[in-house]
Amino acid sequence: MNIVYNVLVDAEGDNYEVFVMDMDGKNPKNITNLKGVEWTYYADGDKVYYISDKDTLHRYYFLYRMQPDGSEKIKVSNIRLADSWHSSRFKGKELIVRPHSSVDTAFYIIDTSGKVIKKLRPPFPYFSDPLFSPDGSQIVFRAAKAPFKRNEMFRDELYMMNDEGDSLRQLTFYPEGDTTALWHNYKAGPPRWNTSENFISYHSFQEGKYSLFAVSPDGKRHWKLTDLKYSEGWH
């Protein structure tokens, strides 16, 4: 078992790479080695999925996958993607992705060859970072009622719907009295599903720093997961 993570190798050149290391932090290795932006947001077993702007324009992303050692790199889809997390269901047979807004305003469920199986259109001007529930029947995602972060009405929250796009419900509610977040801070970051204890975690900028929070899948329980001195974020 390994840890795969993203590294800003060259800030001036906007060069991000995907690295892998052992569970104890030893043997870090660059497994993309490309000029440009490569980010991994998801792994399924021995398949590491990542977005890349290789062979195209700067930050013009497509979806790829590879082995944890960087071998067997394959372009999964010819759909231009947004900078968004993605996930899979049915033992990795189907993925859910967010196309770039120039392509479509929807989530796409695709197979591993990139074929579009279904399109889902949440009723928001902004939505991103879809995550399947463990059984694949539900989708958790970030959404806001304004299209851009600089809009004063923008407040990203977590929502859930079924895989037909129905039964939409809001899971998180950012504290009304908290004014510490700047325009670029997450009110609700990309969700992660804890399968062993069945809760959804996310990071949120509250009381002047990022912390990890949790919500039950039915939205009835909300609690703070971490209370550390330093900020915690993507996980």
N, C-alpha and C positions, 0 to 999 in steps of 0.2 A: 504494500500500500504506500502511496506517495501523496504529497501535497503539491498541487498545481496552482500557480499564482501569477499575477501580472506585475511587471517591473517597468518603471520609466527609466530607460537606459540613457536617453539623450533628450533632455528637456528642450534645448534649443532646436533640435531637429524633429521634435514631437515623435520620438521613436519609442514605442512600447513593445515589449517582448513578453512571451509566455515562458515561465521557468517551471522546473520541477525540482523537488528536493525530497529527501527521506523524511520520515515522520519525526525524527529527532533534529531536523534542520540541517543535516549534513548533505554533502554532495549536490549542491545547487547546480543546475544546468539549464542553459538557454535552449529551448527546444523549437523555437521558430526562426531566429536568426535572419530577420528581414528588416529592410529599411521601411519605416512607416509604422502603422498602428496595428497591433495584434492584441486582442483581449480575449481571455477565456472567462465565460460566465457559467459554464455547466460541464459536468462530466457524467458519463453513464457507464459504469463498469470500467472497461479498459478503453473507452472512447472519450477523448477530450474534444469538446466542441469549442470553436473560437471564431470570432469575426476578424476579418482582415481586409486591408485596402491594397493588398499586393496586386500587381498587374492592372491597376486602375487608378483613379484619381484619389487625392488625399482625403482620407476619412470617408471614402465611398465603399461601404462594407458589404462583404458577402460571407456566407457561412461555410466553414470548413470543419473537418474533424481529423484527428490523428491519434496515434498511440501515445501513451505517457512518455515514451522515450523520444518522441518527435518523428517517428517513422510513419509511413503509410498516410501521408497527407492527402486528403481528398476534398475537393470542392463539393459541398452537399447540394447547393442550390444556386441558381442564376438570378434569384430574387434579391434586389438591393435591400439591405436591412437597415433599420434604425439602430442606434446605439442602445440596445435593450437586452436585458437578460432573457433567457429562454429555458425551456425544460422539455422533458419527454414523458411519455406514458407507454403502457403496454410493453414493458421490458425493452424500451428504447425504440420501438417500431414506429412511433409517431412523435413529432416534435411540435411545439407551438412557438411561433416567432412573431416579431413585430416588423413588418415591412417599413421601409422608409416612406415618409409622408408623400413623396413624389410618386410613389408606386401605388399606394392605397391607404385608406384610413380603416384599418382592420387588424385583427390578429389572424394569422394563417396557421392552420394545423396542416403539417406536411408529413410525408413519409421520408424515409432515410435516403431516397433518391431525389428529393426535392419536389415531388409532385404535390400540388395543393389538394388536400382532401376536403377542407372546409374553411370558410371565412366567417369570422365572428366580428360584429360591429358594436362594441359597447357605446352607450349614448353619452359620450363625453368628447369634448374637443381635444383632450389630451389623455392618452393611456399608454402604458408601457409595462415591461417587466412581468410577463405572464408566468404563472407557476401552476402546474397540474397538482391536484391533490394526489395522495398515494394511490388511490384506486382509479385515477384518471377521469373521474366524473365531474369534478369541480375545477374551476380556474380562479386563482387569486391574482390580483394585479394592482398596480398603482394607477390612479386616475385623478384628474382635476377638472374643475368646471370652468377653467380658463386655459387657453391654448399654450401660453408661454409663461415661464417662471418669472419674468420681469413684470408680468401683469399683477397688479396688487390684489386681484381676486384669486390668484393661483394658490391653491392649497392641496397638495397631494395627499391622498388617503388610500388605504387599502380597501378594495372591494372584492366580492366574490360572485360568481355566476356559474351556472352549469355549462356543460360542454355544447349545449345548443344555444347559448347566449341568453338564457332565461333565468328567472329567479335571482335577479340582481339585488345585492344587499351591501350596505356599507359596514366595514368591520372596525375601522379605526376612527377616532375623533380627536384631532389635535386640540390641546387645551386652549380655550378662548383667551385666557388671561396671559398666556406666555407670548411675549413680544421679543424674545431674545434671538430668534432665527432671522438671518438675513435672507435676501431674495433667492440666493442659490442653495441654501440649506434644505436638506430633506425634512419634510414634516413626517413622511412615512417612506422609508427606503425600500428597496427591492425585498420581497418576502422570501422566507425560507420556511419549509415545513419540517418540524421535528416529528418524525414518524414514531419514535419510541414513546413519546409522551403526548403526542397528538396536539401540538400547538403550532402557531405560526409566529415566527420571530421577524423583526425588522429593526432598523436603526432610525432614530428620530432625534432631531436637535431640539432639546428641551432644557430649560434652566441654564442656558449658556454653553452647553456641550452636547456631543452625541453620546447616546446610551442605547443599549439594546432593550427592546420591549417585546412583549408577547401578547397574543390574543388567541382565544379559543376559536375553532372553526365556525362555531355558531355565533360568535361575536359577543357572547355574554360575559366573558371574563377578560379583563385587561390587567396586565401587571408589568412592572419593570424587572427585567432580567438581571441587569448589571448596575452597580453603583460604585464605579471605580473613579479614581482621580482623573484619569486620562479619557479621551474620547474613544469610543468603539464604533466601528462602521460596518462595511461590507463583510459578510461572513457566509 
